[in-house]
Amino acid sequence: MAAQFFNRIGQMGLGVALLGGVVNSALYNVEGGHRAVIFDRFTGIKEHVVGEGTHFFIPWVQRPIIFDIRSQPRNVPVITGSKDLQNVNITLRILYRPIPDELPKIYTILGQDYDERVLPSIAPEVLKAVVAQFDAGELITQREMVSQRVSQELTVRAKQFGFILDDISLTHLTFGREFTQAVEMKQVAQQEAEKARFVVEKAEQQKLASIISAEGDAAAADLLARSFAEAGDGLVELRRIEAAEDIAYQLSRSRGVAYLPSGQSTLLNLPSTLAQ
């Protein structure tokens, strides 16, 4: 009896294990930020998109295909030409994600590597079309406008394939060596021109100052001549007196100067014998 009992227990355990294995093989998980589409061997890709969580499927008959619907970055380098035929190296950074409801269509037409099939194709095409409308200088001064136009046109193209572009930006923009050298030479020439203009303006100002100074001297000489003609030697005598007063004032403030009466000898305190 005991042997039969344990035999039944073993059979039940084996059955439970087999049932658990079958059930486990019929379950799959969809993590956060992901979606799944079901491929059926008899009906093909189902239109229903499976959300997050744990779900059942029929083993061997059905197969879940998991998609990441979170935004993902991608850099697309492009070499193109501007309106004035200058070579331009541009790197476009794109944040993209698939539209969840479009996943069955995306998988049917493009597959799971849809980004590898679409972005390297549409990004250079749109970027070249937009850049060709701007000169090399405008690409620098109107960079924001260029980015906006690329974003608008590229968003429309990407939507046709079933995914969204959350952000598009021009992260790298350089020109060919010849254009860069030409820009540097132009800047040097502009600086030299500004320096030459400053030198010319300075010379003109100095010339103008010399003319004004000469005109002032001539006017002063004319006034002196008129004064001499009207006052005669009186003006000269007045100037002499004013000069003598100024000299006397300066000498009076000096400690090493002494004033003596006129007509006397400077040896006032010497003994008479010495004077003889």
Sequence and secondary structure as in RCSB ss.txt:
>XXXX:A:sequence
MAAQFFNRIGQMGLGVALLGGVVNSALYNVEGGHRAVIFDRFTGIKEHVVGEGTHFFIPWVQRPIIFDIRSQPRN
VPVITGSKDLQNVNITLRILYRPIPDELPKIYTILGQDYDERVLPSIAPEVLKAVVAQFDAGELITQREMVSQRV
SQELTVRAKQFGFILDDISLTHLTFGREFTQAVEMKQVAQQEAEKARFVVEKAEQQKLASIISAEGDAAAADLLA
RSFAEAGDGLVELRRIEAAEDIAYQLSRSRGVAYLPSGQSTLLNLPSTLAQ
>XXXX:A:secstr
 HHHHHHHHHHHHHHHHHHHHHHHHTEEEE TTEEEEEEETTTEEEEEEE SEEEE  TTTEEEEEEE S EEEE
EEEEEE TTS EEEEEEEEEEEE GGGHHHHHHHT TTHHHHHHHHHHHHHHHHHHTTS HHHHHHTHHHHHHHH
HHHHHHHHHHTTEEEEEEEEEEEEE HHHHHHHHHHHHHHHHHHHHHHHHHHHHHHHHHHHHHHHHHHHHHHHHH
HHHHHHTHHHHHHHHHHHHHHHHHHHHT TT     TTS S  SS HHHH 
